Amino acid sequence: MAANYDNLAFFYDRLSRLVFSNALVNAQVYLLSHIRTGNRILIAGGGTGWILEEISKQHPSGLQITYVEISANMMALSKKRNVGNNQVTFINKPIEKAYPLHDFDVVITPFLFDNFTDKQLPDVFMPIHHALKTGGVWLYTDFQLTGKWWQYLTLKSMLLFFKMLCGVQSWRLPDVGSLFDKQGYHTINQRSFFGDFITSKALVKQ
């Protein structure tokens, strides 16, 4: 069963800011410069939808956005966002069941994969991979471990919390990098945030 954040929807943003200040927001906004007017964009696991407003600040019109989110409560909040004159299609399903998805110029996965085990990961990763055009850009933001003790402790505490409230099954970060390497992605932009605990990458599909 996929993790579902219905129980946290209405205070998730406040909770994340309490723990990480603005780092989660800054890490995602950092990558938005790779979006171009006229792009078709897939957002997988967008949460409360604040990212839609940030995108629309930079591109008030001209975008076609498909917004996939498993949580009905998160989706309800997302639908209230100001998206300007951009066209947004909302799909309240897990990304692996949101067919058909194809020919996107940009895909965005904000803190999506840390919800899954290595065994589950390909079933989530591959539909997004197939949805992205060759030459398209994958905007990936998630947690990483760089050897600092507090990162490991924070990660374990987070996963335990989300396991109890949201049904997250993973006890550690899955190896997303190996899938990007296997599928031939090339990193064109990368930056770390919050003491290197958060990584943001723009990767091109070859």
C-alpha positions, 0 to 999 in steps of 0.5 A: 500500500502506498503512503498517504498523507491525508492525516497531515495535509492541513498542517504539513507545510507548517510542520515542514517549516518548523523543522527545516525552516524554508529549506524544503521550499528553497530547494524546489524553487531553485530548480524552477528556472529550467521551466520554459513557456509552453512546457508540458509539466508533470508534477508527481506527489506535489503535496499541498500545491504551493509549488503551483503558485511558485511556478505561476509567479515565473510563468503566469500563462502558457503552461500545461501542468498535470498534477498527480497526488495520492492524498485527497486532502492534499489535492483539495488544498492544491485545487485552491492555489492560484495558477494564473492562466496556466492549464492544470489537470488534477489527478488524485491517484498514485503516480504509477496508476495515473495513465496515460502519461506521456510527452512531458517536457519537464517532470517534477518529483518533490520529496517523492521517492523517500516514501518507497523501498528499493523494491517499490522504487522501480514501479514508481520511477519507471512510469515517470521516466516513460512520461518524460520526452527524450531531451526533457528535464527531470527536476528532482528534490529529496533527502540525502545522507552525506555522512553527518550523524545528525542527518541519519538521526533526523531521517530515522525520526522522520521515517518513524513519524511518517510510518506511524501517521501516513503508512510510509514503508521505508526505513532508509532512502532508496537508491534513486541514483542507480536508476537515473544512471541506468536510464542514462540521465545527465545532471545539468544542475545540482545544489545542496541545502540544509547542511547537505541533507537536501539535494536538488538536481536537474537531470536530462533524459538522453 
